Amino acid sequence: MSTEPEADPAQGRWIMLQLMRLGGALLTLGGLVIIGGAIAGPPVLGYGLVAFGLFEFFVMPIMMAKRWKTPDE
């Protein structure tokens, strides 16, 4: 018999959503730094990073939450 409680899948999913948002924010920040000229790089790369970062920050967590949602009966 194990006295260890079972892991709650909701906690792991919440952590994944927060990591997705953090990654999106960091990608957006990196793109803005490239666009601003603080780091050498083509501006198109900066715009691409901003676009993908915003998509990852706003859209991906919603898509993941819908996929994990318990189906209605």
Secondary structure, 3 states (H helix, E strand, C coil): CCCCCCCCHHHHHHHHHHHHHHHHHHHHHHHHHHHHCCCCCCHHHHHHHHHHHHHHHHCHHHHHHHHHCCCCC
